[in-house]
Amino acid sequence: MTTTREQCVALDAADALAPLRDSFELPPGTIYLDGNSLGLLPRATPARVQHVVQSEWGHGLIASWNSAGWIDLPERVGDKIARLVGAAPGELVVADSTSVNLYKVLSVALAIARADAPGRRVILSEHSNFPTDLYIAESLARERGFELRRVEPDEITAQLGDQTALLLLTQVNYRSGRLHDMAALTAAAHATGALAVWDLAHSAGALPVDLNGAAADFVVGCGYKYLNGGPGAPAFVWSHSRHAARMDRDDIRQPLSGWMGHAAPFEFTPGYRSAACSRRYLCGTPPILSLAALECGVDSVLAAEPLGGMAALRAKSIALCDLFIALVETRCAGHDLVLASPRDAAERGSQVSFTHTESGGAVMQALIAHGVVGDFRAGSPPHAAPASPDLLRFGFAPLYTRFVDVWDAVEQLRQVFGSRAWQRPVFRHRGTVT
């Protein structure tokens, strides 16, 4: 039996997390299912950024590095993110972009592998890992004499072996939404003598993560998706405490040894001496305006703590995704939509992807014109190995997505197919950003 709109309204009325939606800006008439690409604007962010600009910068000037605590923002915001991902205070820091942070931790991990097991030369990842992760890994592999080996997700455990230096995975696959078991795969990597490097871009703020419990080695993550930090928000980086002492060695130290990562940056000494904590991952001057916006975004997630925290957010996320899958497969049956995400919620992050036989991009553009914002990812060409189809991706941020939004989104999708609106030429144009 199909869930009705009235039943969705009742689910929202009973949802303890529902009041958190009022903490975000959302254009009228818009159903936003793209929080896995860019989170909504928290209502607190504009005033916070304006205060930093007008008061702290405008009046406090350079003194605000001390008086307003600018210098501590990377660690302060890092400690807040740590509460969401199972890290201890002082272990995680906000810095740079995900790509830059990945370069840092992969460099360290490869240096450790070279020191401990010189014969290991394989970086193992999956074919559909996020491209920037593969690009960074490929460039480092080429530079340092390693091999980047890409396999299908079901082949990962079998491919781990005595040649594997490190395993590089994104916890939630950006295309399919498949959720990797961090603890199990990290243990499998360690059992073969390999290190485990994880990207939390599509999981931090969306589902419970326990970095120390999983004994991960190195982690990077994104600030502008489920953490609602704003476009281009700074990223974060973490390493397990067991690696800290070794990272003081010149042959293992993270390579971007900028002044902010110095043990005493304002001594201005000519020789580099690494900080002994998470600050070792800092490089240049922190972006204060972006950090202030990110702190508001992280606070918007932490606001769920009194209501059950990440466990409650995860439970709602699963319910939203399950409802979406069920409604699409019943109300949009016969329109060549095929589920590309795991049906089992335990194997899925907070997004659902469907393939469409013809033009996923045009379908998504027509849906956006109907007020439902998701996104589209192009498939690979037929001759590629492995080939992949176009994807319609829908991200469900439980902080602000309602059950009635799910019902209404599927109704609009049904209308797009019923009217064949997606076949109009106007929806065939593909913008630079998709």
C-alpha positions in Angstrom: 0.0 0.0 0.0 1.4 3.4 -1.1 1.9 6.0 1.6 -0.4 9.0 1.2 0.5 12.7 1.4 -1.7 12.9 4.5 0.3 10.2 6.2 3.5 12.1 5.3 2.1 15.2 7.0 1.4 13.1 10.1 5.0 11.8 10.1 6.2 15.4 10.1 4.0 16.4 12.9 5.4 13.5 15.0 9.0 14.2 14.1 11.1 15.5 17.0 13.7 16.9 14.6 11.1 19.0 12.7 11.8 22.3 14.5 15.4 22.3 13.2 14.1 23.1 9.7 13.3 26.6 10.9 17.0 27.2 11.4 17.6 27.3 7.6 16.8 29.6 4.7 14.9 27.9 1.9 13.4 29.7 -1.1 9.5 29.5 -1.2 8.2 26.7 -3.4 11.5 24.8 -3.4 12.0 21.2 -2.4 15.7 20.9 -1.8 17.2 17.4 -2.3 20.8 18.4 -3.0 22.2 18.7 0.5 24.8 16.1 -0.6 26.3 18.7 -2.9 25.7 22.0 -1.0 23.9 22.3 2.3 21.3 25.0 2.9 22.2 28.4 4.5 21.7 28.4 8.2 19.7 31.5 9.3 22.5 32.3 11.8 25.2 32.5 9.2 24.6 36.0 7.6 24.5 37.8 10.9 27.6 35.9 12.1 29.6 36.7 9.0 28.4 40.3 9.1 29.6 40.6 12.7 33.0 39.3 11.7 33.2 41.7 8.8 31.9 44.9 10.5 32.9 44.5 14.1 35.8 42.1 14.3 37.5 43.1 11.1 36.1 46.6 10.7 36.7 47.8 14.3 38.9 45.2 15.9 41.2 45.1 12.9 44.4 43.0 13.4 43.8 42.8 17.1 40.9 40.4 16.4 43.4 37.6 15.8 43.7 37.6 19.6 40.7 39.4 20.9 38.1 37.6 18.7 39.9 34.3 18.8 40.6 34.2 15.0 43.8 32.3 15.5 42.0 29.4 17.3 39.1 29.0 14.8 40.7 26.0 12.9 40.9 24.0 16.1 37.7 25.3 17.7 35.6 24.4 14.7 37.6 21.2 14.4 36.7 20.2 17.9 33.0 20.7 17.0 33.3 18.5 13.9 35.2 15.9 16.0 32.0 15.5 18.1 30.2 14.4 15.0 32.7 11.9 13.7 34.1 10.1 16.8 37.4 12.0 17.2 38.9 13.3 20.4 39.4 17.0 21.1 42.6 18.3 19.6 42.8 15.5 16.9 40.9 17.2 14.1 41.5 20.6 12.5 39.8 22.6 9.7 42.1 23.6 6.9 42.3 24.1 3.1 40.2 22.0 0.8 39.5 18.3 0.7 41.9 17.8 -2.2 44.8 19.7 -0.5 44.2 17.8 2.7 44.1 14.5 0.8 47.5 15.3 -0.7 48.8 15.9 2.8 47.6 12.6 4.4 48.3 10.5 1.4 51.9 11.8 1.4 52.3 10.9 5.1 50.6 7.5 4.6 52.9 6.7 1.6 55.9 7.8 3.6 55.0 5.5 6.4 54.4 2.6 4.0 57.8 3.2 2.4 59.5 3.2 5.8 57.7 0.1 7.1 57.3 -2.0 4.0 59.4 -0.8 1.1 58.1 -3.5 -1.2 54.5 -2.4 -1.0 53.6 -0.3 -4.0 49.8 -0.4 -4.4 47.2 2.3 -3.5 43.9 0.5 -3.7 40.7 2.3 -4.4 37.4 1.8 -6.3 36.6 2.8 -9.9 33.9 5.2 -8.9 35.6 6.9 -6.0 35.2 10.7 -6.2 37.5 11.9 -9.1 39.5 14.4 -7.1 40.5 11.6 -4.7 41.7 9.5 -7.6 43.4 12.4 -9.3 45.4 13.3 -6.2 46.3 9.6 -5.6 47.3 9.2 -9.2 49.6 12.1 -9.2 51.3 11.0 -5.9 51.6 7.4 -7.2 53.3 8.7 -10.4 55.6 11.0 -8.4 56.6 8.4 -5.8 56.7 5.2 -7.6 53.4 3.6 -6.5 50.6 2.1 -8.5 47.0 3.3 -8.2 44.8 0.2 -8.6 41.0 0.7 -9.0 38.6 -2.1 -8.5 34.9 -2.7 -8.0 33.5 -2.3 -4.5 32.8 -6.0 -4.0 36.4 -6.8 -5.0 38.1 -4.5 -2.4 38.7 -7.1 0.4 39.9 -9.8 -2.0 42.4 -7.3 -3.6 44.0 -6.3 -0.3 47.3 -8.1 0.0 51.0 -8.0 0.6 51.5 -5.5 -2.2 48.9 -3.0 -0.8 50.4 0.1 0.8 47.1 1.8 1.6 43.4 1.6 1.0 41.7 4.9 -0.1 38.0 5.1 0.0 35.1 7.6 0.4 32.8 6.2 3.1 29.7 7.0 1.0 30.1 6.7 -2.7 29.1 10.0 -4.4 27.4 8.2 -7.3 25.5 5.3 -5.9 25.3 6.4 -2.2 26.7 3.0 -1.2 28.0 3.1 2.4 31.2 1.3 3.1 31.7 -0.4 6.4 34.6 1.7 7.7 35.4 -0.5 10.7 35.4 -3.8 8.7 37.4 -2.5 5.8 39.9 -0.7 8.0 40.4 -4.0 9.9 40.8 -5.9 6.7 43.4 -3.4 5.5 45.3 -3.6 8.8 45.2 -7.4 8.7 47.3 -7.3 5.5 49.6 -4.6 6.8 48.1 -1.7 4.8 46.9 1.7 6.1 43.3 3.0 5.6 42.6 6.6 4.4 39.0 7.7 4.4 37.1 10.6 2.8 34.0 11.6 4.8 32.7 14.2 2.3 29.3 12.4 2.0 29.0 11.1 5.5 30.1 13.8 8.1 26.9 15.4 9.4 24.6 12.8 7.7 25.3 9.6 9.6 27.1 8.4 12.8 30.9 8.1 12.3 33.4 6.7 14.9 36.9 7.3 13.7 38.7 6.1 16.8 36.3 3.2 17.2 37.0 2.1 13.6 40.8 2.7 14.2 41.1 4.5 10.8 44.5 5.9 10.0 43.8 9.2 8.2 40.7 11.1 7.3 39.6 14.1 5.2 36.2 15.6 4.9 34.1 18.4 3.3 32.6 21.4 5.0 29.9 22.5 2.5 27.7 19.4 2.1 25.9 18.0 5.2 27.8 20.4 7.5 26.2 23.4 5.8 29.3 25.5 5.8 28.6 27.3 2.5 30.0 27.1 -1.0 33.8 26.3 -0.9 33.8 26.0 2.9 37.1 24.8 4.4 37.6 21.1 4.7 38.9 19.1 7.7 41.7 16.6 8.3 42.3 14.0 11.0 44.9 11.3 11.8 45.0 8.7 14.4 47.0 9.5 17.5 49.3 6.4 16.9 50.8 8.2 14.0 51.5 11.5 15.7 55.1 10.9 17.0 56.2 9.6 13.6 55.0 12.6 11.8 57.8 14.7 13.4 60.3 12.8 11.3 61.6 14.7 8.2 60.8 11.7 5.9 57.2 11.3 7.2 56.2 14.9 8.0 53.2 16.3 5.9 54.8 18.1 2.9 53.0 21.4 3.0 54.9 22.8 5.9 53.5 26.3 5.9 54.0 28.8 8.7 50.7 28.1 10.5 51.7 24.5 10.9 54.9 25.5 12.7 55.2 24.8 16.4 55.6 28.5 17.1 54.6 30.4 14.0 55.2 33.8 15.4 58.8 33.1 16.3 59.5 33.5 12.6 62.5 31.2 12.7 64.1 30.2 9.4 63.9 26.4 10.1 60.7 24.5 10.2 59.6 22.8 13.4 56.3 21.0 13.2 53.5 21.6 15.6 52.9 18.5 17.8 49.1 18.4 17.5 46.5 18.7 14.7 47.8 22.1 13.9 50.6 20.3 12.0 48.1 20.0 9.1 47.7 23.8 8.8 49.6 25.5 6.1 48.7 29.2 5.2 46.6 31.8 7.0 43.2 30.5 8.0 40.2 31.9 6.0 38.4 33.6 8.8 35.1 34.6 7.0 34.7 31.0 5.7 35.5 29.5 9.0 32.9 31.7 10.7 30.3 30.5 8.2 31.4 26.9 8.7 31.1 27.2 12.4 27.4 28.2 12.0 26.9 25.2 9.7 28.5 22.8 12.2 26.4 24.3 15.0 23.3 23.6 12.9 24.1 19.9 13.0 25.1 20.0 16.7 21.7 21.5 17.4 20.3 17.9 17.0 22.3 16.6 20.0 19.5 17.3 22.6 17.1 15.5 20.2 19.0 12.3 19.8 22.1 13.6 17.8 23.5 11.7 14.9 21.6 8.5 15.8 18.3 10.4 15.4 19.4 12.1 12.2 20.4 8.7 10.8 17.1 7.1 11.7 15.2 9.9 9.9 17.5 9.8 6.9 16.8 6.1 6.5 13.1 6.7 6.8 13.2 9.5 4.2 15.3 7.5 1.7 13.1 4.3 2.1 10.0 6.4 1.6 11.4 8.0 -1.5 12.4 4.6 -3.1 9.0 3.1 -2.4 7.1 6.1 -3.8 9.3 6.4 -7.0 8.9 2.7 -7.7 5.1 2.8 -7.3 4.1 6.2 -8.5 6.7 6.5 -11.3 6.5 2.8 -12.5 6.9 2.3 -16.2 9.2 5.3 -16.8 12.5 3.4 -17.0 13.8 4.5 -13.6 16.1 1.9 -12.0 17.4 2.1 -8.5 21.2 2.5 -8.5 21.6 2.7 -4.7 21.6 -0.2 -2.3 18.1 -1.1 -1.3 19.3 -2.2 2.2 19.5 1.0 4.3 22.5 -0.4 6.3 24.5 -0.3 3.0 23.3 3.2 2.0 24.3 6.7 3.0 21.8 9.7 3.0 21.2 9.8 -0.8 19.3 7.8 -3.4 20.3 7.5 -7.0 18.3 6.3 -10.0 19.3 5.7 -13.5 17.2 6.6 -16.5 17.6 5.0 -19.9 17.7 8.2 -22.0 18.8 11.6 -20.6 19.2 11.9 -16.9 20.4 15.5 -17.3 17.3 16.6 -19.1 15.0 14.9 -16.6 16.7 16.6 -13.7 16.5 20.0 -15.4 12.8 19.6 -16.0 12.4 18.5 -12.3 14.3 21.6 -11.1 11.9 23.7 -13.2 9.1 22.1 -11.3 10.7 23.2 -8.0 12.5 20.1 -7.0 16.3 20.5 -6.8 18.3 17.3 -7.1 21.4 16.8 -9.2 22.7 14.8 -12.2 25.9 12.9 -12.7 26.8 11.8 -16.2 27.6 8.2 -16.9 30.8 7.0 -18.6 30.9 6.4 -22.4 29.9 3.0 -23.6 33.5 2.1 -24.4 34.7 2.9 -20.9 35.7 0.2 -18.5 33.6 -0.1 -16.5 30.8 1.7 -18.3 28.2 3.5 -16.1 24.8 5.1 -16.8 23.6 8.6 -16.1 22.4 9.1 -12.6 19.7 11.2 -11.0 20.9 11.9 -7.4 18.7 12.9 -4.5 20.3 13.9 -1.2 18.2 13.8 2.0 19.4 16.1 4.8 17.3 15.1 7.8 17.9 18.5 9.5 15.6 20.2 7.0 14.0 17.6 4.7 10.4 16.7 5.5 8.4 13.6 4.7 5.9 15.7 2.8 8.8 17.0 0.7 9.5 13.5 -0.3 5.9 12.9 -1.4 5.7 16.2 -3.3 9.0 15.6 -5.0 7.9 12.2 -6.3 4.6 13.8 -7.5 6.6 16.4 -9.5 8.8 13.6 -10.9 5.7 11.7 -11.9 4.3 14.8 -13.7 7.6 15.4 -15.5 7.4 12.0 -16.9 3.7 12.0 -17.5 3.9 15.3 -19.5 7.2 14.3 -21.2 8.5 17.7 -20.2 12.1 16.5 -20.0 12.0 16.1 -23.8 11.7 19.8 -24.4 14.8 21.4 -26.0 15.2 23.9 -23.2 16.1 21.1 -20.8 18.7 19.5 -23.1 21.2 22.3 -22.5 23.8 21.3 -20.0 25.4 24.1 -17.9 29.0 24.2 -16.8 28.1 23.0 -13.3 25.9 19.9 -13.3 
